[in-house]
Amino acid sequence: MYNDEGLYIVEYPGHDAIEVIDKRLGRGMVIRSEAALRFRLELGRAVQSGEGSEAMDDCVDHFGGLLTQRAIYH
Protein backbone atom coordinates (compact mmCIF):
# COMPACT_ATOMS: atom_id res chain seq x y z
CA MET A 1 0.00 0.00 0.00
CA TYR A 2 2.69 2.50 0.99
CA ASN A 3 6.42 2.60 1.60
CA ASP A 4 8.72 5.57 2.16
CA GLU A 5 11.65 6.47 4.38
CA GLY A 6 9.44 6.69 7.48
CA LEU A 7 6.52 4.31 6.98
CA TYR A 8 5.75 0.86 5.63
CA ILE A 9 2.08 -0.10 5.24
CA VAL A 10 0.91 -3.35 3.68
CA GLU A 11 -2.54 -4.89 3.41
CA TYR A 12 -3.26 -8.61 3.73
CA PRO A 13 -6.73 -8.90 2.14
CA GLY A 14 -7.13 -12.63 2.73
CA HIS A 15 -6.68 -12.03 6.45
CA ASP A 16 -8.54 -8.70 6.69
CA ALA A 17 -5.37 -7.24 8.20
CA ILE A 18 -3.00 -4.31 7.78
CA GLU A 19 0.60 -4.18 8.94
CA VAL A 20 2.08 -0.80 9.77
CA ILE A 21 5.76 -0.23 10.53
CA ASP A 22 6.85 3.19 11.73
CA LYS A 23 10.50 3.16 10.72
CA ARG A 24 11.12 6.36 12.68
CA LEU A 25 10.23 4.60 15.93
CA GLY A 26 11.28 1.08 15.00
CA ARG A 27 7.81 -0.12 16.03
CA GLY A 28 4.92 -1.74 14.24
CA MET A 29 1.45 -3.22 14.52
CA VAL A 30 -0.88 -5.60 12.77
CA ILE A 31 -4.51 -4.58 12.94
CA ARG A 32 -7.57 -6.54 11.84
CA SER A 33 -11.32 -6.30 11.45
CA GLU A 34 -12.88 -3.02 12.63
CA ALA A 35 -9.54 -1.40 13.47
CA ALA A 36 -8.25 -2.22 9.98
CA LEU A 37 -11.43 -0.82 8.42
CA ARG A 38 -11.07 2.44 10.37
CA PHE A 39 -7.39 2.67 9.44
CA ARG A 40 -8.25 2.19 5.75
CA LEU A 41 -10.82 4.99 5.93
CA GLU A 42 -8.43 7.38 7.65
CA LEU A 43 -5.62 6.45 5.27
CA GLY A 44 -7.93 7.16 2.32
CA ARG A 45 -8.70 10.59 3.76
CA ALA A 46 -4.98 11.26 4.21
CA VAL A 47 -4.31 10.38 0.57
CA GLN A 48 -7.23 12.50 -0.66
CA SER A 49 -6.03 15.51 1.34
CA GLY A 50 -3.10 15.87 -1.05
CA GLU A 51 -0.70 16.65 1.80
CA GLY A 52 1.61 13.74 0.96
CA SER A 53 3.78 12.03 3.54
CA GLU A 54 2.86 14.50 6.29
CA ALA A 55 -0.78 13.39 6.12
CA MET A 56 0.31 9.75 6.15
CA ASP A 57 2.47 10.37 9.23
CA ASP A 58 -0.46 12.07 10.98
CA CYS A 59 -2.72 9.12 10.16
CA VAL A 60 -0.26 6.62 11.63
CA ASP A 61 0.41 8.86 14.65
CA HIS A 62 -3.31 8.67 15.46
CA PHE A 63 -2.88 4.90 15.92
CA GLY A 64 0.45 5.30 17.74
CA GLY A 65 -0.73 3.55 20.89
CA LEU A 66 -0.98 0.31 18.91
CA LEU A 67 2.63 0.43 17.69
CA THR A 68 3.85 -2.04 20.29
CA GLN A 69 5.86 -4.59 18.31
CA ARG A 70 9.56 -4.03 17.72
CA ALA A 71 10.35 -3.82 14.01
CA ILE A 72 13.42 -6.01 13.70
CA TYR A 73 13.59 -6.85 10.00
CA HIS A 74 12.18 -3.72 8.30
GUNU-639249 format. One record per residue (C-alpha): residue in three letters; x, y, z. Coordinates in steps of 0.05 Angstrom, whole numbers, plus 5000, padded with zeros to 4 digits. Example, Ala and Ser with C-alpha at 12.3 -4.5 7.8 and 13.67 -1.06 7.14 Angstrom:
# GUNU-639249
<node><residu>ALA</residu><u>5246</u><v>4910</v><w>5156</w></node>
<node><residu>SER</residu><u>5273</u><v>4979</v><w>5143</w></node>
//
This chain:
# GUNU-639249
<node><residu>MET</residu><u>5000</u><v>5000</v><w>5000</w></node>
<node><residu>TYR</residu><u>5054</u><v>5050</v><w>5020</w></node>
<node><residu>ASN</residu><u>5128</u><v>5052</v><w>5032</w></node>
<node><residu>ASP</residu><u>5174</u><v>5111</v><w>5043</w></node>
<node><residu>GLU</residu><u>5233</u><v>5129</v><w>5088</w></node>
<node><residu>GLY</residu><u>5189</u><v>5134</v><w>5150</w></node>
<node><residu>LEU</residu><u>5130</u><v>5086</v><w>5140</w></node>
<node><residu>TYR</residu><u>5115</u><v>5017</v><w>5113</w></node>
<node><residu>ILE</residu><u>5042</u><v>4998</v><w>5105</w></node>
<node><residu>VAL</residu><u>5018</u><v>4933</v><w>5074</w></node>
<node><residu>GLU</residu><u>4949</u><v>4902</v><w>5068</w></node>
<node><residu>TYR</residu><u>4935</u><v>4828</v><w>5075</w></node>
<node><residu>PRO</residu><u>4865</u><v>4822</v><w>5043</w></node>
<node><residu>GLY</residu><u>4857</u><v>4747</v><w>5055</w></node>
<node><residu>HIS</residu><u>4866</u><v>4759</v><w>5129</w></node>
<node><residu>ASP</residu><u>4829</u><v>4826</v><w>5134</w></node>
<node><residu>ALA</residu><u>4893</u><v>4855</v><w>5164</w></node>
<node><residu>ILE</residu><u>4940</u><v>4914</v><w>5156</w></node>
<node><residu>GLU</residu><u>5012</u><v>4916</v><w>5179</w></node>
<node><residu>VAL</residu><u>5042</u><v>4984</v><w>5195</w></node>
<node><residu>ILE</residu><u>5115</u><v>4995</v><w>5211</w></node>
<node><residu>ASP</residu><u>5137</u><v>5064</v><w>5235</w></node>
<node><residu>LYS</residu><u>5210</u><v>5063</v><w>5214</w></node>
<node><residu>ARG</residu><u>5222</u><v>5127</v><w>5254</w></node>
<node><residu>LEU</residu><u>5205</u><v>5092</v><w>5319</w></node>
<node><residu>GLY</residu><u>5226</u><v>5022</v><w>5300</w></node>
<node><residu>ARG</residu><u>5156</u><v>4998</v><w>5321</w></node>
<node><residu>GLY</residu><u>5098</u><v>4965</v><w>5285</w></node>
<node><residu>MET</residu><u>5029</u><v>4936</v><w>5290</w></node>
<node><residu>VAL</residu><u>4982</u><v>4888</v><w>5255</w></node>
<node><residu>ILE</residu><u>4910</u><v>4908</v><w>5259</w></node>
<node><residu>ARG</residu><u>4849</u><v>4869</v><w>5237</w></node>
<node><residu>SER</residu><u>4774</u><v>4874</v><w>5229</w></node>
<node><residu>GLU</residu><u>4742</u><v>4940</v><w>5253</w></node>
<node><residu>ALA</residu><u>4809</u><v>4972</v><w>5269</w></node>
<node><residu>ALA</residu><u>4835</u><v>4956</v><w>5200</w></node>
<node><residu>LEU</residu><u>4771</u><v>4984</v><w>5168</w></node>
<node><residu>ARG</residu><u>4779</u><v>5049</v><w>5207</w></node>
<node><residu>PHE</residu><u>4852</u><v>5053</v><w>5189</w></node>
<node><residu>ARG</residu><u>4835</u><v>5044</v><w>5115</w></node>
<node><residu>LEU</residu><u>4784</u><v>5100</v><w>5119</w></node>
<node><residu>GLU</residu><u>4831</u><v>5148</v><w>5153</w></node>
<node><residu>LEU</residu><u>4888</u><v>5129</v><w>5105</w></node>
<node><residu>GLY</residu><u>4841</u><v>5143</v><w>5046</w></node>
<node><residu>ARG</residu><u>4826</u><v>5212</v><w>5075</w></node>
<node><residu>ALA</residu><u>4900</u><v>5225</v><w>5084</w></node>
<node><residu>VAL</residu><u>4914</u><v>5208</v><w>5011</w></node>
<node><residu>GLN</residu><u>4855</u><v>5250</v><w>4987</w></node>
<node><residu>SER</residu><u>4879</u><v>5310</v><w>5027</w></node>
<node><residu>GLY</residu><u>4938</u><v>5317</v><w>4979</w></node>
<node><residu>GLU</residu><u>4986</u><v>5333</v><w>5036</w></node>
<node><residu>GLY</residu><u>5032</u><v>5275</v><w>5019</w></node>
<node><residu>SER</residu><u>5076</u><v>5241</v><w>5071</w></node>
<node><residu>GLU</residu><u>5057</u><v>5290</v><w>5126</w></node>
<node><residu>ALA</residu><u>4984</u><v>5268</v><w>5122</w></node>
<node><residu>MET</residu><u>5006</u><v>5195</v><w>5123</w></node>
<node><residu>ASP</residu><u>5049</u><v>5207</v><w>5185</w></node>
<node><residu>ASP</residu><u>4991</u><v>5241</v><w>5220</w></node>
<node><residu>CYS</residu><u>4946</u><v>5182</v><w>5203</w></node>
<node><residu>VAL</residu><u>4995</u><v>5132</v><w>5233</w></node>
<node><residu>ASP</residu><u>5008</u><v>5177</v><w>5293</w></node>
<node><residu>HIS</residu><u>4934</u><v>5173</v><w>5309</w></node>
<node><residu>PHE</residu><u>4942</u><v>5098</v><w>5318</w></node>
<node><residu>GLY</residu><u>5009</u><v>5106</v><w>5355</w></node>
<node><residu>GLY</residu><u>4985</u><v>5071</v><w>5418</w></node>
<node><residu>LEU</residu><u>4980</u><v>5006</v><w>5378</w></node>
<node><residu>LEU</residu><u>5053</u><v>5009</v><w>5354</w></node>
<node><residu>THR</residu><u>5077</u><v>4959</v><w>5406</w></node>
<node><residu>GLN</residu><u>5117</u><v>4908</v><w>5366</w></node>
<node><residu>ARG</residu><u>5191</u><v>4919</v><w>5354</w></node>
<node><residu>ALA</residu><u>5207</u><v>4924</v><w>5280</w></node>
<node><residu>ILE</residu><u>5268</u><v>4880</v><w>5274</w></node>
<node><residu>TYR</residu><u>5272</u><v>4863</v><w>5200</w></node>
<node><residu>HIS</residu><u>5244</u><v>4926</v><w>5166</w></node>
//
